[in-house]
């Protein structure tokens, strides 16, 4: 909450009133305060305001939590909370979502650096402020280790030791799998999710933040970990990790199927849309079978645990209802689109009983739109999907509380079925993986993200801004003269924005010829992309220039694909 005034005297009085209210009840009270507000509203909390606020409370009565240090270290922005005691903490997980994620390199680098810094003299300890615990134990193992010994370490060597401690035996396949996990899912903090457990819509919004890694690269950990089964298959920790990794690979692949399916819908390619729809819905059944082999991934225990607290039948029904609502709608009926799916779970029972029916409703509506030519009725759909969710929350039936099936056997079957598919990118064309350059790139959005084979993730794109880069061009080297007659440009999509663009070709990288002029384009950006067709010609270089974006000064290319014709 932002105070009513930036006046330092006011802010000091504000803090003093809180402190005095606490110590009036308990003279030894310590005010423990999240430090996030300094980062959340830096325009308000300038150094003068921050110092005034903290100076009103004696040091021994105030403790700041720097709660999300694997992502943003607020202590660095505030001179160590202006000299007050503080804790270096991580969140690790929001909403106890079921996903592989965690910034191991950030934790390994930043905590020892904080201890060694001048501001570290006021550092009083560490904190684990997660909203859930259980699906990424390696994160808390590393954090706990460094809390006792905040030292610089070789993270790869530490991880090899972790696999030995976790499984009780050394195995080369398991170590190789974990090195891949470190290079992908555990290389950066992220609030990730997959399309499966998101409320279906054309724009999945904040719920789907994309992946900070190449999902095809992560998929390489799956066969490696499964190859360790002969040696480690009797270890419960191994079986949990095997299911967790397999789950993430298949859930990521569902996002690829979703992207291709939505692109087919935008193209009005009904046969391809229906084929991909069936593949997408099958993933719910296959994942449900996999997750049913482990108690940690079952819906039943969650509901049963809630009911155990009841002292009467009305209480049992109420607790059951609340348990269902918390992991799905989360919020209230008056605002059903606010924090929906915040605490989403990839659990057996929830996948097939709640998530799949939502997607079936959405995909059926899309199919009808293709069949009839009548535009998708967004208002009617959103009304119906909220009604479906409310009906599910108010159901009162139980689900299995004991696992069934053999985890290793199910993983082997699924690897045979999906192994070749999950290692491929969403799209492959003449540009995929070829050297890319640009006039300028914003941090985190280098040119190679526009031809990496992934067109459905709007977090992976090349970007520049015309305030710093008036030219705003992106270029790929096909490495040899190649026949090109079609280029597909996927811009940032999900809203109503439009882009103006041109496509040029060149044999030598110096002299360019206009191949397609889309500067006057008024078609909104979609996942299907802008289809630019022209007379086939030999070219080694393709250049895309973006003179206009109707939404802002940014310029974005999610993917550039080229074909002979």
N, C-alpha and C positions, 0 to 999 in steps of 0.2 A: 504494500500500500504506500503510495506516495504521499508524504506529508503536505500540509496545506501551504507551506511557505518555504522558500530557500534561505530565509534569513538565518544566519548562523546562531544568533541568540535564541531564536525560536526553536531550532533543532536541538540545541543544548538543553533548553527547558523541557522539551519533549522527552528526551532520553532520561533526564533527571527525574521526571515524574514517574516513568516506568520503574526505574531503579529504586526510587524511594517507596513505591508501592510494594515492591518485592521485599525489601529489607524491613518494612514495617511489620510484615508477617513473619519474616525469618531474617534476623540480622546477618546470618551467614549465607544468604541466598546468592547464587551465581546466575546471572543472566546469560543464557546460552542462545546465541543469535546466529541464524544463517547469514552468511555474508553475500548471498546471491544478489541482494537488492542493489549493491554497488555496481554490479555488472549489468543487471537487468535494466537499470535506468541511469546510465552514466551521464546523461544530459542534466539530470537533477543533482546527482551525487558527485559533485566536483570535489577536489581536495579540501577546499575551505569548508564545505558542508560536512564532509566526512569527518574531518578532525573535530569540528564543533560537536558533532553528535557523540563521538566516542569519548571526548574529553570530560563529559559530564559524569562518567561512571568510573570509579576507581578500578585499577587494573585487576585486582583480585576478585572483583565482582562481575567481570565481563569476559566471555569466551566466544570467539567467532568460529564458526564452522565454514571452512572453505570446501563446500560440499561436492564439487564436480571437477576436481583438479585433473582428472584424466582428459578432460575436454578444455576447460577454461580455468586458469589459476587466478582467482581474484586477488590473492595476496600480492601478486606482482603489480597489479594495477592500483593498489591502495597503500603502497609502502609497508606491506605487512600489517594491514588493517590499522595503520597509523600508530603502530607500536603496541597494540593490545595483544594479549595471548590468543592463540588460534590453533586450530587443528587442520592438518592436511588430510582431505577425505576424498573418497570416490563414491559415485552413485552406483555404477555398474549395471543397474537394470531399472527400467521404469515399468511399473505396472506388473512386474513378475511375468513379462512376456516370455514365450518359449522361443528363444533364438540364440544362435551362437554369436557372441559379440564380446568385445572387451579390448581396451587399449593397453595391452601388455607393454609395448615399447614405451608408451607415455608414462606408465606407472614406474617402470624400471629406471627411466631417465629423470623424471621430475621429482620424485620423492627424495632421493639422495641429494639432488641439487638444492631443494628447499632446505634440507637440514644444514647443508654447507653454506648457505647464503647468510648475509648479515641479518636478514629478517628471521632466520632460523633460530636466533637466540630467544625469540618469543614463541617458538613453536612448542606446543605442549603435548602433542601426540598425533595420532592418526584416527581416522574414522571410516567405518563402512556404513554408508547411508543408503543402502540399496532398498528398493521397494519390493524386492523379491530375492530369493536365494535358492540355488539348486541346479540351474541349468548351465552355469559356467563356473564350475568349481576351481578351474585353473586361475581365474582372476583373483579369487579370494585367497588361494594358496600363495600366490606371488605377493599380494598386498600384506598378508599376515607375516610372511617371511621378512619382507623389507621393513615392517613395523618394528620387528625385534632387532634387525641389523640393516639399517638404511645405508647400503653400500652400493657402489657401482658393481654391476655384475655382467657376465656374458650371458645374455638371455637365451641363446641357443643351447649353451651348456646347461644352464639352469633347467631348461625344458626337457633335455635328455634325462636329467636327474629326476625331474617331476614324473616322467613316464615310468621310470623304474620304481619310484615310491608308490605311484598310483596302482600299478599292475603287479608289483612284487617280482617281476621278471623282466630282464632286458630283452627287447625284441626289435630288430632292425626295421621291420615293417611299421611297427607302432611309432618308432622314432621318426621315420620318414613322414608318416601321416601327420604327426604333430608339427613338424617343420612346415608342412603345407598350411596347416591351420594357423600357425603363427604368421605366415606371409599373407594370409587372407582374412579370415573372420576375426582374428585377434590382433590385427595390426593397427586398428584405430577404434576409438570409442564411437558408438553409433546407436541411434534409436531406430533399429531396422525392423522390418516386418516383411511379410510376403502377402501376395494378393489373396491367398486362400482364406485367411481369417479377417480380411477387410470387408466392410460393408460394400457390396458391388455398386459401382457408379462409373460414369465416364471419367471423372477426376477423383482419384482416391485420396487426394488431399494430404494433410499432415500425417495421416495414419501410415502411408507408404512412403518412406523416405529414401527408398533405393538402397543399394549396397555399396559400401566403400571399397569393394574388391571385385575381382573378376569371378563370377560364379562358376565358370568352367574350370578355373584354376582350383577353386575349393573342391570341386568334384573329384580331383585327383587324389584327395585324401581318403575317399570312400574305398576303392579297391585295395589301397595300401593297408588301411585299418582292418578290412575284412581278411586280408592275407595273414594277419596275426592270429586268427581264430584258432588254428591248431595248437599254438603255444599258450595263448591267453584266454581261450574260450571258456575256461572254468572260473574266470575272475568276474565278480559281479560289476566291478568298476569298468572293466573292459566292455561288458555287454551294454551297460548304460551308455558309454561313450559311442559305441558302434551304432546304437539306435539314434542317438542324438545327432551324430554326423550324417547318417543316412537320411534322417528326417530333414535336416537343413538342405542337403543337396537336392532332394526331391521337391521340397517347398520352393527353393530357388528356381528349379526347372519349371514349376507351375507358373511362375512369373513370366518366363519366356513363352510358354504356350499362350498365356493371357495376351501378351503383346502381339503375337502373330494373329491370334483370334480377333482382337480388336482392329488390327490393321485390315484383316479380311472383311470385317463388317464395314469399315469406312470405305473400302473399295467396292462394296456390295457384291462380294464374291461368296455367294451363299454356299456352294458345295465345300469350299475350304473352311468357311466359318463353322459349318456343322461338323466337319471332321475334327477340327480343333476343339469344338465344344465337347465332343464325346471324350477326347483325350483328357481334357481339363477335368471333367467330372470324374473320370476314372481315377485320377490321382487322389481324390478324397478317399475312395475305398481302399486303395493300396496303402496310403499313409495311415489310415485308421487301423488296418491290419498290423502294420509295423508297430505303431504306438501301443497297441493293445498288449504287446509282449512285456511291457514294463509298467509297474504300478505308478511310477513318477509321471507317466503321461496318460493317466486315466481320469475321466470326468467323475466317475463314481465315488472315489474316496473324498473328493472335494465336497460333494453334496452330503455324503454320510457324516463327515466330520462336522459339518454345520448342524446337522440334525441332532448330533449327540448332546449338544448343549441345551436342548429343549427340555422343559419340565412339564409340558402338556402338548396335546395334539395341535391346538392353535399355534403354539410357539413353534412346533416342528414345521408346520406349513409355512410360517413366516420366515424362519431361518432358511428353509429350502428355497423359498422365493428370492430372498436377498442374496443367497449364494449364486443363484442363476443370474440375477441381474448384475452383480458385481463384475462377472467375467464376460459380459456381453454388452448390454446397453450402458451400464455404469451410471448414467445420469437419470434424469427424471423425465416423465412423459411430456412435460411442458417444453422441453428443449432437447428433443431426441437426436439432434445432429451435433451436439456440443462435444462430448468426450466419448462418444460411441466407440467401442472396441479398445478403449485405453488399456484394459487389463486382459487383452485377447490371449487365448491359449490354443496351441496346437495339441489337443488332447483327443484320444480315442473316445468316441461318444459325441463330443462336441463337433468334431469335423463332419460326421455324417448326419447328425441329428439337427444341427443348427446352421453351420456354415454352408454345407452343400445345398440345403433347401433355399437359402438366400440366393446363391448363385444360379440355381435352377430357375428361380423366378425372374432374375435379371436376364439370363440368356434366353429364356422363352419369350420375353418381351422383345428382345432384339431380333429373334427369329421371326416373330410376327411382323415386325417392322419391315424386314427384308421381303417377307412373303406378300405383304399387302401394299407396300410402297407408302404406307402412312407413317409419318414421322414418329419416332419414339416419344411417348408421352411421359416426360420427366416428372411432372407433378403427380400424376396417377401412380407411377412406379414408386416414388418416394413415400407416398401415403400407404401403399400396399406393403412395402418392405418394413415400415415401422409397425404396422399391424401384425405382420408375421412375427417380428421379434417379440412384441408384447405378448402374443399368444404363447410363444415358446417359454418365456420367462414365467408365465402363470401355470405352466404344466406342473404336475406333481408326480413324476415317476422316477424311479431310481435307475442307476446304471451299474454295470459290473464293477466290483471293488477289487477283484483279484485279476492279475494278468493271465493271459492265455497265449499259447503258441511259443515257438522257439525263436528268439531274436536272431540268432546267427542264420538259421534256415530261411527265415523270411527275408533277411538282408541279401542272402545269396540269390534268392528268386528275383528280388527287385533289381539287383545289379544286372542280372541277365536280361531283364526286361528293359531297363532304362540306361544301362551303362554307356552305350554308344551315343545316346541322345543328350545326356547331361554334360558331355564334354564339348559339345558344339556351341558356338555362339548363336544368337538369334538369327543373324543374317550373314551371308558371305557373298562378297562381290569382288569386282576388280580392285576396289580400294582397300579391302580389309587387311589391316596390319601393315600397309605400305607407309613409307616415310611421309610425315605430314609436317607442314610449316604454317605460319600465320603471320599476320601483321603485328599481332599483340595478343596476349592471353592473360586473363585474370587468374589470380592464385587459385589453385585447385582445379582449373579447367584448361589443361593443356590441349594442343591441337590433336594429339593422338586419340583423344576420347571421341572424336567425330568420325573415326573409321576403325573402331575396335570391334565391330560386329554386334553392338548392343544398341538397339533403337527404341526399346520400350521403357528405359529407365531415365526419367527426366532429372536425375541427379548426376548423370554421367554425360557431360557435354562440353564441347569447346565453347568458350565465351570470351567476349571482349566488350568494351564500352566505348562508344564514339566520343565521349568526353575526353578520353585519353588516346583514342585510336580512330581518327576520322576515316581511315581507309577501310577497316573492318573486313579483311579478306582472309580466307582459309584456303590452303593449297595442298594437294597430294601428288606425290611422284609415283607413277605406276611402274617406274624403273626401266621400262622399255616402251617403244611405240606400240600402242594397243588400239584395236578398234573399239570406239565408244560411240553409242547412239542413244543412250538413255542414262539419265542421272536422277536419282531419287533423293530429295533433301528432306530430312526430318528435323524440323525446328522444335524449340521448346513448345510443348502443347499442354492442354488441360484447361485452357480458358478460351476466350474469344479473340485472341490476338492474331494479327496477320504480319507477315514479313514481306518486304520487297527484296528481290535477289537477282543476280545474274550468274550464269555458268559460262566459263570460258575454257578453251582448250589451247594447248601449246605443245609443240614438238621439242623446243629447246629451253623452255622455262624463262625466256626473255620476251618473245613476241607472242601475244595471246589473241585469239580469235573468239568473238562472241558466238556461243552455241545456243544459248537460251536466254531470253530477256523476260524476267518476271518482276521488274521494278514496279509495275502497276498492279501487282497481285492483290486481290481482295479476298481470297479464299482463306478461311481461318486455318491455323496450324493444327494438324491432327497427327495421330500415331502412324497413319498410312503415308504421310509425307507428300511433298509436291513432286509430281511425276513429270520430269522434263525430258521430252523426246525431240530428237533432231536428226538430221541426215547423218548417218554413221561416218566417222572420219578417224584417221589415225592420230593419236595423241599420246604423249608421255605424261603431261601435266594437266591436272584439272584445277581450276581456281573458282571458288564461290565467293562472291562479294555480297554483303548485306547492307544496302543503303538505308533500310527502313525497318522499324519494329513498332507496331501501333501501341504497344504497352508501355515501353520505357526506352531508355538510351542503350540498353544492353543488346548484344547480338549473340545468338546462340545456335549452335548446330549439334543436335543430339547424334545424328548419323548422316553420312554421305555415302550413298551406294551407287556404283556405276556398272553398266552392263553393255555388251556389244550392241544390243538392239532392244 
